[in-house]
Amino acid sequence: MAKKLFVGVDIGGTNIKSALVENGKIKKKRKLPTKANLGPERVIVQIKSAIKPFITKAAGIGIGIAGIIDSQKGIVRFSPNLSEWHNIKLVKALKKEFNKPVRIINDVNAICLGEWQYGAAKGYKNVFLFTLGTGVGGAAICEGVPLFGANGFSGEFGHSVIKFNGPKCSCGNYGCLERYVGAKYIVANAKRKMRKKITSLKNYKKLTPHIIAQEAKKGDKVSKEVFTEIGFYIGIGVSNIIALFDPDVVIISGGVSRAGRILFEPIRKTVRKRVLGAEHRNYKIIPGKLGDDAGVLGAVYFASGLTSR
Ligand SMILES: [Zn+2]
């Protein structure tokens, strides 16, 4: 790989993270507010500001962004976190501004590429990655090739169904994995349990999955119960993936994954019980390694032309 500098950008609903990257290493970083509620034009101004300080040295720009992303045409078809983003020609706008090659990719695909090239999945050929946060995302590398799907929309593990007659999900389907382990459902589940039981969670005005994880580690029973359940549901999702694709490694990344053992133990236990021939398979279920840097590193890897599409 040529030692070229690239700008990597990770566009989230709250912040835009940008970095100057050389050969998988971050040289400099920047973070700006996305201003997602102000519409596409204003957000594009923010994206340009995030790129600008790094651009003179860079050979190109790689961008990870949530939603339905048409990488080939450089168009953001739809982004759930950004208001009014429909068919936005992001690549065209940035090429016009900076006159350098620009590639865009779905944010979870970028994270998966990052972990595969530089992080927890380095050296593996069959990699499946879940991201746990407000939503539940997914992406895959199959036989050493990133899986984008016919339309570039593959990997919606969060919207695979784990209970066919379960509660309605924001996507319109019923019983999706995200409907059980998305951040707000984790909090809702904890609140339901709190009503009837003694728990240290009652000391908090506002609950988050992070707080529930901290209390679980301190020994709070209700919090532990919540994480055992989350682990079980994710375990069902992971079991389906292992049964379908027989991966070397399943990476669980995103904020909720930082809970550590209290999450991974029930996931692994569920997989051992549920997957056909689990005892004969070689697989790992492990956390991501790169944290918040995975997205920009993966976007740069994609932009530097090392993967097709
Ligand atoms: Zn859904």
Residues whose N, C-alpha, C, O or C-beta is under 5 A from the ligand:
A	BS01	ZN	G158 H159 C169 S170 C171 N173 C176
